[in-house]
Amino acid sequence: MEDLSTLDIQTLLMYRANAAKTGISCMGHGKSAHNDSLFEVYTKELHKRGRTEYGIDWDSRHKASESGIFNGKGSY
C-alpha cells in the first residue's frame, strides 16, 4: 500500500470511492472484506486531516461507491 500521508485529498477520495464500489459490487467475500478495510483506512486518513464529514457507515460507503470505479486504483 502507498504511504497515504503523501496522497492529496482528491486522490484519497478517489481511492475511497473505488474501494467502496469494488467492495459493494464484487462477488467474493474476501475481496469484499479487503475493500471494506481499505475504505475504512482511507476514511481514517481523511479524519486525521480534519475531514470528518466522511463516514464509515453503510450509507457513507454506498454514497462513495456512486462515484467509484470497479477495480479502480486504490481498490483491491
Biopython code that builds the backbone (N, CA, C, O; Angstrom):
import numpy as np
from Bio.PDB.StructureBuilder import StructureBuilder

atoms = [
    (1, "MET", "N", (0.839, -1.171, 0.000)),
    (1, "MET", "CA", (0.000, 0.000, 0.000)),
    (1, "MET", "C", (0.886, 1.237, 0.000)),
    (1, "MET", "O", (1.948, 1.257, 0.623)),
    (2, "GLU", "N", (0.442, 2.253, -0.697)),
    (2, "GLU", "CA", (1.167, 3.519, -0.734)),
    (2, "GLU", "C", (1.173, 4.183, 0.640)),
    (2, "GLU", "O", (0.323, 3.909, 1.487)),
    (3, "ASP", "N", (2.137, 5.049, 0.835)),
    (3, "ASP", "CA", (2.166, 5.873, 2.047)),
    (3, "ASP", "C", (1.057, 6.908, 1.901)),
    (3, "ASP", "O", (1.185, 7.856, 1.125)),
    (4, "LEU", "N", (-0.023, 6.727, 2.640)),
    (4, "LEU", "CA", (-1.194, 7.587, 2.490)),
    (4, "LEU", "C", (-0.906, 9.041, 2.826)),
    (4, "LEU", "O", (-1.584, 9.940, 2.328)),
    (5, "SER", "N", (0.083, 9.277, 3.657)),
    (5, "SER", "CA", (0.395, 10.659, 4.042)),
    (5, "SER", "C", (0.916, 11.480, 2.866)),
    (5, "SER", "O", (0.948, 12.709, 2.936)),
    (6, "THR", "N", (1.326, 10.814, 1.785)),
    (6, "THR", "CA", (1.834, 11.531, 0.617)),
    (6, "THR", "C", (0.739, 11.845, -0.403)),
    (6, "THR", "O", (0.977, 12.573, -1.366)),
    (7, "LEU", "N", (-0.444, 11.303, -0.195)),
    (7, "LEU", "CA", (-1.537, 11.495, -1.154)),
    (7, "LEU", "C", (-2.335, 12.753, -0.848)),
    (7, "LEU", "O", (-2.534, 13.112, 0.313)),
    (8, "ASP", "N", (-2.785, 13.410, -1.899)),
    (8, "ASP", "CA", (-3.644, 14.580, -1.687)),
    (8, "ASP", "C", (-5.080, 14.122, -1.405)),
    (8, "ASP", "O", (-5.425, 12.955, -1.591)),
    (9, "ILE", "N", (-5.890, 15.053, -0.961)),
    (9, "ILE", "CA", (-7.277, 14.746, -0.567)),
    (9, "ILE", "C", (-8.065, 14.153, -1.731)),
    (9, "ILE", "O", (-8.808, 13.190, -1.539)),
    (10, "GLN", "N", (-7.920, 14.701, -2.917)),
    (10, "GLN", "CA", (-8.679, 14.210, -4.074)),
    (10, "GLN", "C", (-8.327, 12.757, -4.391)),
    (10, "GLN", "O", (-9.204, 11.962, -4.733)),
    (11, "THR", "N", (-7.059, 12.417, -4.278)),
    (11, "THR", "CA", (-6.645, 11.031, -4.530)),
    (11, "THR", "C", (-7.212, 10.102, -3.467)),
    (11, "THR", "O", (-7.693, 9.015, -3.786)),
    (12, "LEU", "N", (-7.160, 10.517, -2.213)),
    (12, "LEU", "CA", (-7.749, 9.709, -1.138)),
    (12, "LEU", "C", (-9.241, 9.493, -1.376)),
    (12, "LEU", "O", (-9.747, 8.388, -1.179)),
    (13, "LEU", "N", (-9.935, 10.523, -1.789)),
    (13, "LEU", "CA", (-11.375, 10.400, -2.049)),
    (13, "LEU", "C", (-11.639, 9.458, -3.219)),
    (13, "LEU", "O", (-12.595, 8.682, -3.185)),
    (14, "MET", "N", (-10.798, 9.519, -4.257)),
    (14, "MET", "CA", (-10.943, 8.618, -5.398)),
    (14, "MET", "C", (-10.679, 7.179, -4.964)),
    (14, "MET", "O", (-11.451, 6.285, -5.310)),
    (15, "TYR", "N", (-9.609, 6.937, -4.216)),
    (15, "TYR", "CA", (-9.297, 5.598, -3.734)),
    (15, "TYR", "C", (-10.430, 5.073, -2.861)),
    (15, "TYR", "O", (-10.826, 3.912, -2.970)),
    (16, "ARG", "N", (-10.944, 5.936, -2.001)),
    (16, "ARG", "CA", (-12.042, 5.571, -1.098)),
    (16, "ARG", "C", (-13.273, 5.154, -1.904)),
    (16, "ARG", "O", (-13.905, 4.140, -1.606)),
    (17, "ALA", "N", (-13.609, 5.944, -2.928)),
    (17, "ALA", "CA", (-14.766, 5.639, -3.774)),
    (17, "ALA", "C", (-14.556, 4.336, -4.543)),
    (17, "ALA", "O", (-15.484, 3.536, -4.665)),
    (18, "ASN", "N", (-13.360, 4.117, -5.056)),
    (18, "ASN", "CA", (-13.078, 2.889, -5.806)),
    (18, "ASN", "C", (-13.138, 1.657, -4.902)),
    (18, "ASN", "O", (-13.643, 0.611, -5.308)),
    (19, "ALA", "N", (-12.625, 1.781, -3.685)),
    (19, "ALA", "CA", (-12.705, 0.663, -2.736)),
    (19, "ALA", "C", (-14.158, 0.380, -2.368)),
    (19, "ALA", "O", (-14.556, -0.778, -2.243)),
    (20, "ALA", "N", (-14.949, 1.436, -2.194)),
    (20, "ALA", "CA", (-16.368, 1.257, -1.869)),
    (20, "ALA", "C", (-17.098, 0.567, -3.016)),
    (20, "ALA", "O", (-17.841, -0.388, -2.792)),
    (21, "LYS", "N", (-16.891, 1.046, -4.245)),
    (21, "LYS", "CA", (-17.557, 0.469, -5.416)),
    (21, "LYS", "C", (-17.186, -1.002, -5.582)),
    (21, "LYS", "O", (-18.054, -1.843, -5.817)),
    (22, "THR", "N", (-15.903, -1.308, -5.459)),
    (22, "THR", "CA", (-15.442, -2.676, -5.637)),
    (22, "THR", "C", (-15.959, -3.565, -4.505)),
    (22, "THR", "O", (-16.398, -4.688, -4.752)),
    (23, "GLY", "N", (-15.910, -3.075, -3.280)),
    (23, "GLY", "CA", (-16.382, -3.854, -2.139)),
    (23, "GLY", "C", (-17.856, -4.174, -2.210)),
    (23, "GLY", "O", (-18.279, -5.269, -1.841)),
    (24, "ILE", "N", (-18.635, -3.229, -2.680)),
    (24, "ILE", "CA", (-20.083, -3.424, -2.781)),
    (24, "ILE", "C", (-20.449, -4.305, -3.975)),
    (24, "ILE", "O", (-21.408, -5.074, -3.904)),
    (25, "SER", "N", (-19.700, -4.201, -5.064)),
    (25, "SER", "CA", (-20.067, -4.846, -6.320)),
    (25, "SER", "C", (-19.483, -6.232, -6.547)),
    (25, "SER", "O", (-19.994, -6.982, -7.378)),
    (26, "CYS", "N", (-18.434, -6.586, -5.832)),
    (26, "CYS", "CA", (-17.766, -7.865, -6.122)),
    (26, "CYS", "C", (-18.548, -9.035, -5.526)),
    (26, "CYS", "O", (-19.401, -8.860, -4.657)),
    (27, "MET", "N", (-18.235, -10.219, -6.014)),
    (27, "MET", "CA", (-18.941, -11.420, -5.580)),
    (27, "MET", "C", (-18.231, -12.146, -4.440)),
    (27, "MET", "O", (-18.883, -12.814, -3.638)),
    (28, "GLY", "N", (-16.931, -12.028, -4.356)),
    (28, "GLY", "CA", (-16.185, -12.781, -3.351)),
    (28, "GLY", "C", (-16.180, -12.112, -1.995)),
    (28, "GLY", "O", (-16.022, -10.895, -1.896)),
    (29, "HIS", "N", (-16.355, -12.906, -0.944)),
    (29, "HIS", "CA", (-16.371, -12.354, 0.416)),
    (29, "HIS", "C", (-15.015, -11.795, 0.808)),
    (29, "HIS", "O", (-14.944, -10.757, 1.466)),
    (30, "GLY", "N", (-13.937, -12.463, 0.416)),
    (30, "GLY", "CA", (-12.594, -11.992, 0.748)),
    (30, "GLY", "C", (-12.286, -10.664, 0.084)),
    (30, "GLY", "O", (-11.763, -9.753, 0.726)),
    (31, "LYS", "N", (-12.604, -10.549, -1.185)),
    (31, "LYS", "CA", (-12.366, -9.307, -1.917)),
    (31, "LYS", "C", (-13.217, -8.187, -1.331)),
    (31, "LYS", "O", (-12.749, -7.059, -1.174)),
    (32, "SER", "N", (-14.447, -8.497, -1.016)),
    (32, "SER", "CA", (-15.337, -7.504, -0.416)),
    (32, "SER", "C", (-14.788, -7.029, 0.927)),
    (32, "SER", "O", (-14.754, -5.828, 1.194)),
    (33, "ALA", "N", (-14.363, -7.955, 1.762)),
    (33, "ALA", "CA", (-13.831, -7.597, 3.082)),
    (33, "ALA", "C", (-12.566, -6.759, 2.961)),
    (33, "ALA", "O", (-12.372, -5.807, 3.717)),
    (34, "HIS", "N", (-11.706, -7.114, 2.011)),
    (34, "HIS", "CA", (-10.459, -6.359, 1.843)),
    (34, "HIS", "C", (-10.756, -4.924, 1.405)),
    (34, "HIS", "O", (-10.136, -3.984, 1.902)),
    (35, "ASN", "N", (-11.693, -4.754, 0.485)),
    (35, "ASN", "CA", (-12.048, -3.411, 0.035)),
    (35, "ASN", "C", (-12.776, -2.620, 1.119)),
    (35, "ASN", "O", (-12.614, -1.403, 1.211)),
    (36, "ASP", "N", (-13.569, -3.295, 1.933)),
    (36, "ASP", "CA", (-14.204, -2.625, 3.065)),
    (36, "ASP", "C", (-13.139, -2.097, 4.025)),
    (36, "ASP", "O", (-13.265, -0.994, 4.558)),
    (37, "SER", "N", (-12.099, -2.888, 4.240)),
    (37, "SER", "CA", (-10.995, -2.461, 5.109)),
    (37, "SER", "C", (-10.271, -1.266, 4.509)),
    (37, "SER", "O", (-9.938, -0.316, 5.218)),
    (38, "LEU", "N", (-10.026, -1.311, 3.204)),
    (38, "LEU", "CA", (-9.368, -0.184, 2.541)),
    (38, "LEU", "C", (-10.219, 1.082, 2.655)),
    (38, "LEU", "O", (-9.697, 2.168, 2.908)),
    (39, "PHE", "N", (-11.525, 0.936, 2.468)),
    (39, "PHE", "CA", (-12.435, 2.079, 2.603)),
    (39, "PHE", "C", (-12.265, 2.727, 3.976)),
    (39, "PHE", "O", (-12.206, 3.951, 4.091)),
    (40, "GLU", "N", (-12.188, 1.905, 5.002)),
    (40, "GLU", "CA", (-12.025, 2.425, 6.365)),
    (40, "GLU", "C", (-10.656, 3.070, 6.563)),
    (40, "GLU", "O", (-10.549, 4.097, 7.235)),
    (41, "VAL", "N", (-9.617, 2.485, 5.992)),
    (41, "VAL", "CA", (-8.266, 3.059, 6.097)),
    (41, "VAL", "C", (-8.233, 4.443, 5.447)),
    (41, "VAL", "O", (-7.700, 5.390, 6.026)),
    (42, "TYR", "N", (-8.794, 4.558, 4.264)),
    (42, "TYR", "CA", (-8.821, 5.855, 3.570)),
    (42, "TYR", "C", (-9.653, 6.871, 4.348)),
    (42, "TYR", "O", (-9.273, 8.037, 4.449)),
    (43, "THR", "N", (-10.767, 6.440, 4.888)),
    (43, "THR", "CA", (-11.619, 7.345, 5.660)),
    (43, "THR", "C", (-10.898, 7.820, 6.916)),
    (43, "THR", "O", (-10.973, 8.997, 7.270)),
    (44, "LYS", "N", (-10.206, 6.916, 7.585)),
    (44, "LYS", "CA", (-9.459, 7.300, 8.793)),
    (44, "LYS", "C", (-8.342, 8.286, 8.462)),
    (44, "LYS", "O", (-8.062, 9.189, 9.250)),
    (45, "GLU", "N", (-7.706, 8.123, 7.313)),
    (45, "GLU", "CA", (-6.674, 9.080, 6.895)),
    (45, "GLU", "C", (-7.299, 10.456, 6.650)),
    (45, "GLU", "O", (-6.714, 11.479, 7.004)),
    (46, "LEU", "N", (-8.476, 10.474, 6.051)),
    (46, "LEU", "CA", (-9.181, 11.751, 5.851)),
    (46, "LEU", "C", (-9.503, 12.383, 7.203)),
    (46, "LEU", "O", (-9.366, 13.595, 7.366)),
    (47, "HIS", "N", (-9.928, 11.579, 8.166)),
    (47, "HIS", "CA", (-10.240, 12.087, 9.510)),
    (47, "HIS", "C", (-8.996, 12.677, 10.164)),
    (47, "HIS", "O", (-9.076, 13.709, 10.831)),
    (48, "LYS", "N", (-7.846, 12.029, 9.979)),
    (48, "LYS", "CA", (-6.590, 12.559, 10.529)),
    (48, "LYS", "C", (-6.300, 13.960, 9.993)),
    (48, "LYS", "O", (-5.665, 14.775, 10.663)),
    (49, "ARG", "N", (-6.768, 14.222, 8.795)),
    (49, "ARG", "CA", (-6.526, 15.517, 8.154)),
    (49, "ARG", "C", (-7.660, 16.508, 8.412)),
    (49, "ARG", "O", (-7.723, 17.570, 7.793)),
    (50, "GLY", "N", (-8.546, 16.151, 9.324)),
    (50, "GLY", "CA", (-9.627, 17.052, 9.701)),
    (50, "GLY", "C", (-10.864, 16.955, 8.843)),
    (50, "GLY", "O", (-11.790, 17.748, 9.013)),
    (51, "ARG", "N", (-10.910, 16.003, 7.922)),
    (51, "ARG", "CA", (-12.058, 15.846, 7.027)),
    (51, "ARG", "C", (-13.019, 14.818, 7.612)),
    (51, "ARG", "O", (-13.189, 13.722, 7.075)),
    (52, "THR", "N", (-13.644, 15.198, 8.724)),
    (52, "THR", "CA", (-14.506, 14.280, 9.469)),
    (52, "THR", "C", (-15.917, 14.168, 8.897)),
    (52, "THR", "O", (-16.742, 13.434, 9.441)),
    (53, "GLU", "N", (-16.204, 14.872, 7.825)),
    (53, "GLU", "CA", (-17.533, 14.776, 7.223)),
    (53, "GLU", "C", (-17.720, 13.458, 6.456)),
    (53, "GLU", "O", (-18.831, 13.138, 6.033)),
    (54, "TYR", "N", (-16.646, 12.706, 6.283)),
    (54, "TYR", "CA", (-16.722, 11.424, 5.585)),
    (54, "TYR", "C", (-16.856, 10.291, 6.592)),
    (54, "TYR", "O", (-15.987, 10.092, 7.441)),
    (55, "GLY", "N", (-17.959, 9.549, 6.487)),
    (55, "GLY", "CA", (-18.240, 8.492, 7.443)),
    (55, "GLY", "C", (-17.767, 7.124, 6.980)),
    (55, "GLY", "O", (-17.281, 6.955, 5.861)),
    (56, "ILE", "N", (-17.921, 6.152, 7.870)),
    (56, "ILE", "CA", (-17.529, 4.779, 7.577)),
    (56, "ILE", "C", (-18.761, 3.862, 7.514)),
    (56, "ILE", "O", (-18.642, 2.698, 7.133)),
    (57, "ASP", "N", (-19.919, 4.369, 7.878)),
    (57, "ASP", "CA", (-21.135, 3.551, 7.919)),
    (57, "ASP", "C", (-21.590, 3.133, 6.510)),
    (57, "ASP", "O", (-21.037, 3.572, 5.502)),
    (58, "TRP", "N", (-22.608, 2.279, 6.479)),
    (58, "TRP", "CA", (-23.091, 1.748, 5.201)),
    (58, "TRP", "C", (-23.561, 2.858, 4.261)),
    (58, "TRP", "O", (-23.252, 2.810, 3.071)),
    (59, "ASP", "N", (-24.283, 3.836, 4.746)),
    (59, "ASP", "CA", (-24.770, 4.908, 3.881)),
    (59, "ASP", "C", (-23.609, 5.679, 3.251)),
    (59, "ASP", "O", (-23.664, 6.032, 2.073)),
    (60, "SER", "N", (-22.567, 5.938, 4.028)),
    (60, "SER", "CA", (-21.386, 6.633, 3.510)),
    (60, "SER", "C", (-20.686, 5.790, 2.451)),
    (60, "SER", "O", (-20.226, 6.309, 1.434)),
    (61, "ARG", "N", (-20.613, 4.502, 2.697)),
    (61, "ARG", "CA", (-19.973, 3.579, 1.750)),
    (61, "ARG", "C", (-20.768, 3.552, 0.442)),
    (61, "ARG", "O", (-20.191, 3.612, -0.644)),
    (62, "HIS", "N", (-22.085, 3.462, 0.555)),
    (62, "HIS", "CA", (-22.938, 3.429, -0.633)),
    (62, "HIS", "C", (-22.824, 4.738, -1.431)),
    (62, "HIS", "O", (-22.707, 4.714, -2.656)),
    (63, "LYS", "N", (-22.861, 5.860, -0.736)),
    (63, "LYS", "CA", (-22.747, 7.158, -1.413)),
    (63, "LYS", "C", (-21.400, 7.283, -2.120)),
    (63, "LYS", "O", (-21.340, 7.739, -3.262)),
    (64, "ALA", "N", (-20.315, 6.881, -1.448)),
    (64, "ALA", "CA", (-18.984, 6.957, -2.058)),
    (64, "ALA", "C", (-18.900, 6.065, -3.292)),
    (64, "ALA", "O", (-18.252, 6.422, -4.276)),
    (65, "SER", "N", (-19.552, 4.908, -3.241)),
    (65, "SER", "CA", (-19.463, 3.952, -4.354)),
    (65, "SER", "C", (-20.064, 4.510, -5.646)),
    (65, "SER", "O", (-19.703, 4.068, -6.737)),
    (66, "GLU", "N", (-20.959, 5.459, -5.530)),
    (66, "GLU", "CA", (-21.612, 6.021, -6.714)),
    (66, "GLU", "C", (-20.623, 6.700, -7.658)),
    (66, "GLU", "O", (-20.862, 6.759, -8.864)),
    (67, "SER", "N", (-19.518, 7.212, -7.124)),
    (67, "SER", "CA", (-18.517, 7.865, -7.977)),
    (67, "SER", "C", (-17.279, 7.000, -8.190)),
    (67, "SER", "O", (-16.309, 7.438, -8.809)),
    (68, "GLY", "N", (-17.316, 5.773, -7.677)),
    (68, "GLY", "CA", (-16.157, 4.893, -7.789)),
    (68, "GLY", "C", (-16.145, 4.082, -9.064)),
    (68, "GLY", "O", (-17.142, 3.983, -9.780)),
    (69, "ILE", "N", (-14.979, 3.502, -9.327)),
    (69, "ILE", "CA", (-14.776, 2.631, -10.480)),
    (69, "ILE", "C", (-14.435, 1.238, -9.954)),
    (69, "ILE", "O", (-13.520, 1.081, -9.146)),
    (70, "PHE", "N", (-15.169, 0.237, -10.415)),
    (70, "PHE", "CA", (-14.918, -1.136, -10.006)),
    (70, "PHE", "C", (-13.487, -1.520, -10.371)),
    (70, "PHE", "O", (-13.072, -1.350, -11.517)),
    (71, "ASN", "N", (-12.737, -2.033, -9.409)),
    (71, "ASN", "CA", (-11.330, -2.399, -9.557)),
    (71, "ASN", "C", (-10.441, -1.209, -9.912)),
    (71, "ASN", "O", (-9.341, -1.387, -10.436)),
    (72, "GLY", "N", (-10.914, 0.000, -9.627)),
    (72, "GLY", "CA", (-10.121, 1.193, -9.899)),
    (72, "GLY", "C", (-8.945, 1.321, -8.949)),
    (72, "GLY", "O", (-8.829, 0.571, -7.980)),
    (73, "LYS", "N", (-8.081, 2.269, -9.232)),
    (73, "LYS", "CA", (-6.884, 2.475, -8.427)),
    (73, "LYS", "C", (-7.269, 2.712, -6.962)),
    (73, "LYS", "O", (-8.191, 3.470, -6.660)),
    (74, "GLY", "N", (-6.544, 2.046, -6.066)),
    (74, "GLY", "CA", (-6.818, 2.156, -4.640)),
    (74, "GLY", "C", (-7.695, 1.033, -4.110)),
    (74, "GLY", "O", (-7.831, 0.869, -2.898)),
    (75, "SER", "N", (-8.291, 0.262, -5.007)),
    (75, "SER", "CA", (-9.095, -0.874, -4.562)),
    (75, "SER", "C", (-8.236, -2.131, -4.613)),
    (75, "SER", "O", (-7.100, -2.108, -5.088)),
    (76, "TYR", "N", (-8.797, -3.226, -4.116)),
    (76, "TYR", "CA", (-8.070, -4.489, -4.098)),
    (76, "TYR", "C", (-8.622, -5.405, -5.169)),
    (76, "TYR", "O", (-8.146, -6.529, -5.325)),
]
sb = StructureBuilder()
sb.init_structure("model")
sb.init_model(0)
sb.init_chain("A")
sb.init_seg("    ")
for serial, (resi, resn, name, xyz) in enumerate(atoms, 1):
    if name == "N":
        sb.init_residue(resn, " ", resi, " ")
    sb.init_atom(name, np.array(xyz, "f"), 0.0, 1.0, " ", f" {name:<3s}", serial, name[0])
structure = sb.get_structure()
